[in-house]
Amino acid sequence: MKHTTYLTLLVLLFSVSCSNDKRQQKEDADSLSSSRAEPVKVDSLPWNAVFNPGTQLLELKKSPGDLSNASPEQMANAINRKYSDILLEIEGRKADTLFAKIQEAEKLTQGMGTTGAETYLAEVTYALTELKGVKAVDFDFKAGDHAIPGVYTRQSFKNYH
């Protein structure tokens, strides 16, 4: 009889323990899914260069909306939609710097003129530094007459108003 009582208690404890584990797993999964950020849709760039006829200068204008939670790849897709002749690829991130590569950069470096190339680099730099924790973009492409690779920050375009 003693063995039967112990066995019954053991089975009861095991079943209660299993149901608590399942309940905890469900609570953990619910908590994780509710803490995830809502997906961000990136239809256009968060910053656009526009010409001010009054000052005769290019200005960077912020678009409405918060895209700081977008992924670098989502932002690169928006950039590539706007500039379909210049394919930008995100290669990685280290600390506060994103690494971006342009395999075929002839349009950027030779085909847009100096102002066009500077506009591209400014819009892309501002777009990518809009992302949380990103302060710089390290561009990798073959240098040309109108653009050179390197690390760009928002300070790189301080002449934009």
VEXLUM-424207 format. One line per field, with one value per residue: residue in three letters; chain; x, y, z of N, C-alpha, C in turn. Coordinates in pm, whole numbers. Each point is the difference from the previous one (the first is absolute). Last residue first. Example, Ala and Ser with C-alpha at 12.3 -4.5 7.8 and 13.67 -1.06 7.14 Angstrom:
REM VEXLUM-424207
code c(SER, ALA)
unit c(A, A)
nx c(1285, 29)
ny c(-225, -572)
nz c(708, -7)
cax c(82, -89)
cay c(119, 119)
caz c(6, 0)
cx c(-77, 90)
cy c(109, 120)
cz c(73, 0)
END
This chain:
REM VEXLUM-424207
code c(HIS, TYR, ASN, LYS, PHE, SER, GLN, ARG, THR, TYR, VAL, GLY, PRO, ILE, ALA, HIS, ASP, GLY, ALA, LYS, PHE, ASP, PHE, ASP, VAL, ALA, LYS, VAL, GLY, LYS, LEU, GLU, THR, LEU, ALA, TYR, THR, VAL, GLU, ALA, LEU, TYR, THR, GLU, ALA, GLY, THR, THR, GLY, MET, GLY, GLN, THR, LEU, LYS, GLU, ALA, GLU, GLN, ILE, LYS, ALA, PHE, LEU, THR, ASP, ALA, LYS, ARG, GLY, GLU, ILE, GLU, LEU, LEU, ILE, ASP, SER, TYR, LYS, ARG, ASN, ILE, ALA, ASN, ALA, MET, GLN, GLU, PRO, SER, ALA, ASN, SER, LEU, ASP, GLY, PRO, SER, LYS, LYS, LEU, GLU, LEU, LEU, GLN, THR, GLY, PRO, ASN, PHE, VAL, ALA, ASN, TRP, PRO, LEU, SER, ASP, VAL, LYS, VAL, PRO, GLU, ALA, ARG, SER, SER, SER, LEU, SER, ASP, ALA, ASP, GLU, LYS, GLN, GLN, ARG, LYS, ASP, ASN, SER, CYS, SER, VAL, SER, PHE, LEU, LEU, VAL, LEU, LEU, THR, LEU, TYR, THR, THR, HIS, LYS, MET)
unit c(A, A, A, A, A, A, A, A, A, A, A, A, A, A, A, A, A, A, A, A, A, A, A, A, A, A, A, A, A, A, A, A, A, A, A, A, A, A, A, A, A, A, A, A, A, A, A, A, A, A, A, A, A, A, A, A, A, A, A, A, A, A, A, A, A, A, A, A, A, A, A, A, A, A, A, A, A, A, A, A, A, A, A, A, A, A, A, A, A, A, A, A, A, A, A, A, A, A, A, A, A, A, A, A, A, A, A, A, A, A, A, A, A, A, A, A, A, A, A, A, A, A, A, A, A, A, A, A, A, A, A, A, A, A, A, A, A, A, A, A, A, A, A, A, A, A, A, A, A, A, A, A, A, A, A, A, A, A, A, A, A)
nx c(2153, 516, 461, 203, 119, 279, -153, -271, 271, 365, 467, 192, 104, -106, -172, -23, 317, 109, 68, -190, -211, -235, -126, -197, -271, -217, -240, -395, -319, -510, -170, 52, 374, -23, -170, 285, 335, -133, -72, 389, 235, -185, 72, 412, 63, -178, 240, 377, -83, -172, 239, 435, 15, -410, -99, 290, 71, -82, 19, -100, -97, 35, -24, -66, 58, 41, 177, 97, -252, -143, -81, -364, -104, -190, -24, -164, -296, -448, -185, -377, -71, 332, -6, -277, 163, 298, -177, -118, 349, 162, -390, -373, -169, -9, -315, -451, -294, -68, 398, 419, 407, 463, 238, 306, 60, -89, -338, -464, -200, 58, -13, 42, 54, -146, -121, -185, -138, -353, -298, -11, -212, 17, -177, -43, 221, 43, -156, -355, 113, 209, -269, -242, 233, 66, -361, -66, 267, -129, -328, 143, 203, -281, -189, 269, 31, -344, 7, 296, -132, -291, 181, 202, -277, -159, 292, 43, -327, 32, 301, -132, -256)
ny c(7267, -147, -53, -340, -503, -327, -119, -376, -423, -390, -270, -231, 43, 319, 315, 242, -184, -498, -520, -466, -232, -53, 283, 87, 300, 169, 42, -353, -192, -14, 229, 337, 41, -142, 325, 361, -81, -13, 409, 235, -148, 114, 433, 103, -109, 296, 397, -23, -277, -386, -405, -197, -222, -260, -338, -373, -402, -542, -273, 150, -26, 96, -31, 259, 155, 60, -452, -297, -297, -151, -35, 239, 251, 275, 187, 339, 145, 104, 331, 45, -421, -155, 148, -234, -406, 17, 22, -402, -245, 111, 17, 257, 321, 485, 314, 356, 465, 397, 264, 359, 269, 285, 318, 328, 474, 473, 308, 37, -396, -513, -569, -506, -540, -360, -418, -393, -365, -358, -360, -359, -229, -323, -318, -68, -170, -326, -216, -327, -460, -223, -151, -399, -403, -145, -214, -454, -307, -111, -332, -446, -183, -147, -429, -365, -101, -243, -464, -249, -92, -364, -434, -145, -149, -440, -337, -83, -267, -464, -243, -133, -388)
nz c(-4601, -192, 29, 276, -55, 207, 440, 96, -115, -243, -221, -457, -586, -429, -469, -423, -339, 140, 294, 203, 434, 517, 494, 513, 396, 521, 415, 256, 325, -129, -454, -329, -293, -451, -307, -115, -317, -448, -225, -139, -383, -423, -159, -193, -451, -319, -90, -287, -449, -238, -190, 179, 442, 87, -312, -4, 308, 136, 376, 507, 573, 578, 580, 510, 545, 499, 194, -349, -437, -555, -483, -375, -487, -479, -533, -409, -343, 165, 382, 271, 199, 293, 449, 292, 167, 363, 432, 205, 189, 435, 355, 317, 330, -16, -252, 27, -197, -383, -245, -83, -271, -192, -396, -380, -271, -142, 203, -105, -193, 171, -28, 224, 221, 398, 402, 183, -395, -192, 83, 430, 482, 465, 445, 527, 451, 434, 403, 37, -67, 365, 355, -56, 64, 443, 213, -95, 232, 437, 59, -24, 383, 348, -32, 130, 463, 202, -50, 279, 444, 66, -2, 397, 352, -21, 135, 458, 199, -64, 264, 433, 55)
cax c(-71, -143, -32, -38, -87, 61, 93, -81, -95, -78, -96, 49, -47, 104, -24, -97, 16, -11, -2, 115, -23, 104, -31, 126, -12, 89, 50, 90, 137, 48, -20, -130, 26, 56, -97, -106, 60, 26, -128, -66, 73, -17, -139, -6, 70, -79, -118, 40, 60, -98, -119, 26, 128, 25, -108, 28, -18, 8, 84, -61, 81, -82, 87, -50, 29, -98, -28, 92, 3, 12, 91, 48, -12, 67, -42, 111, 124, 4, 118, 14, -118, 13, 103, -60, -100, 73, 40, -121, -39, 85, 128, 15, -4, 119, 54, 116, 7, -73, -134, -47, -130, -54, -36, -75, 69, 79, 140, 33, 31, -68, 65, -80, 66, 14, 57, -40, 111, 85, -42, 83, -9, 5, 79, -83, -45, 61, 107, -55, -67, 96, 76, -89, -20, 125, 14, -97, 47, 110, -60, -70, 100, 58, -99, -7, 123, -12, -100, 52, 100, -72, -70, 102, 51, -107, -9, 115, -19, -107, 55, 89, -81)
cay c(75, -8, 111, 118, 79, 5, 115, 118, 25, 123, 8, 37, -81, -88, -58, 76, 146, 59, 147, 49, -2, -70, -35, -22, -98, 14, 137, 18, -38, 2, -126, 13, 47, -110, -109, 42, 13, -135, -66, 68, -35, -142, -17, 50, -97, -122, 27, 16, 129, 88, 31, 62, 71, 91, 101, 94, 138, 75, -74, 23, -24, -6, -18, -95, 20, 96, 110, -12, 110, -31, -113, 11, -121, 7, -106, -15, -20, -136, 7, 139, 35, -61, 76, 129, -26, -17, 133, 70, -57, 55, -70, -78, -143, -39, -122, -48, -141, -38, -47, -122, 16, -131, -14, -120, -111, -68, -2, 125, 102, 122, 125, 84, 126, 24, 130, 94, 37, 105, 29, 108, 0, 134, 10, -15, 123, 29, 98, 134, 52, 29, 118, 116, 24, 53, 137, 80, 13, 98, 132, 38, 28, 130, 102, 10, 63, 141, 59, 8, 107, 127, 25, 29, 134, 93, 2, 74, 140, 55, 22, 114, 119)
caz c(106, -31, -90, 78, -87, -132, -2, -31, 109, -3, 109, 131, 113, 52, 133, 77, -7, -132, -8, -75, -144, -75, -138, -69, -108, -115, -7, -114, 28, 139, 72, 65, 138, 80, 15, 93, 133, 50, 29, 114, 122, 29, 44, 138, 85, 7, 84, 139, 32, 66, -79, -130, -6, 112, -4, -108, 46, -126, -94, -130, -120, -121, -116, -99, -142, -53, 92, 112, 96, 141, 24, 138, 80, 130, 91, 94, -77, -55, -88, -44, -79, -132, -72, -33, -104, -126, -43, -43, -129, -106, -10, -123, 30, 78, -58, 74, 39, 122, -33, 68, 65, 37, 140, 30, 67, -103, 45, 69, -99, 45, -37, -90, -37, -143, -31, 106, 87, -57, -137, -52, -145, -57, -122, -118, -62, -130, 18, 26, -120, -106, 40, -12, -143, -55, 48, -73, -138, 1, 23, -123, -103, 31, -39, -146, -48, 35, -90, -137, -5, 17, -127, -100, 26, -32, -146, -51, 40, -83, -134, 6, 0)
cx c(-132, -73, -145, -31, -50, -78, 66, 86, -86, -93, -66, -111, 57, -56, 116, -28, -91, 13, -10, -14, 125, -44, 121, -32, 134, -28, 86, 39, 99, 144, 62, -29, -129, 34, 54, -101, -106, 59, 20, -130, -64, 66, -26, -141, -6, 62, -86, -120, 32, 54, -98, -126, 25, 124, 23, -107, 18, -29, 25, 94, -84, 91, -87, 98, -61, 16, -103, -18, 102, 3, 16, 84, 55, -26, 86, -43, 122, 125, 22, 113, 13, -123, 11, 97, -68, -97, 75, 35, -127, -39, 86, 134, 8, 2, 120, 44, 131, 14, -73, -142, -44, -127, -52, -25, -91, 82, 95, 146, 39, 36, -84, 75, -90, 66, 16, 53, -46, 109, 90, -35, 77, -6, -11, 88, -86, -58, 70, 109, -57, -68, 98, 74, -90, -15, 126, 9, -95, 54, 108, -62, -65, 105, 50, -98, -5, 122, -21, -100, 55, 96, -72, -64, 102, 45, -107, -5, 114, -23, -104, 53, 86)
cy c(-64, 69, -6, 122, 125, 91, 15, 126, 119, 4, 137, 1, 52, -80, -90, -56, 74, 151, 46, 151, 55, -4, -65, -53, -7, -110, 25, 148, 18, -49, 9, -123, 35, 43, -109, -112, 40, 5, -139, -71, 64, -36, -146, -15, 43, -104, -124, 21, 7, 140, 97, 54, 75, 85, 105, 109, 104, 146, 80, -65, 31, -11, -24, -5, -113, 26, 93, 126, -30, 125, -35, -124, 27, -129, 2, -101, -22, -29, -138, 14, 142, 23, -54, 86, 129, -28, -9, 138, 66, -51, 67, -73, -87, -149, -52, -133, -33, -150, -36, -30, -135, 24, -142, -5, -121, -114, -60, 8, 134, 111, 116, 129, 73, 134, 12, 141, 101, 35, 102, 20, 123, -13, 141, 9, -33, 128, 34, 105, 138, 60, 41, 129, 122, 34, 65, 146, 86, 21, 108, 140, 46, 40, 140, 107, 20, 76, 148, 67, 19, 119, 135, 34, 42, 143, 98, 15, 87, 147, 63, 34, 126)
cz c(34, 114, -48, -88, 73, -95, -135, -5, -41, 122, -3, 102, 131, 118, 39, 140, 98, 8, -145, -18, -67, -147, -65, -140, -71, -102, -125, -9, -114, 10, 139, 85, 72, 142, 91, 22, 102, 141, 59, 36, 124, 133, 37, 57, 147, 91, 14, 92, 148, 22, 60, -68, -130, -24, 109, -10, -110, 32, -127, -101, -123, -121, -123, -117, -84, -150, -63, 83, 106, 84, 147, 28, 139, 76, 126, 105, 89, -82, -62, -103, -55, -88, -144, -81, -43, -115, -134, -53, -53, -139, -107, 4, -124, 33, 78, -59, 69, 28, 129, -43, 56, 81, 23, 151, 11, 59, -103, 39, 64, -98, 47, -24, -99, -23, -152, -22, 105, 101, -69, -147, -50, -151, -59, -123, -121, -56, -130, 17, 24, -121, -108, 33, -22, -147, -54, 43, -81, -141, -4, 14, -129, -102, 32, -43, -151, -53, 30, -92, -141, -6, 7, -136, -105, 21, -45, -151, -52, 33, -92, -138, 0)
END
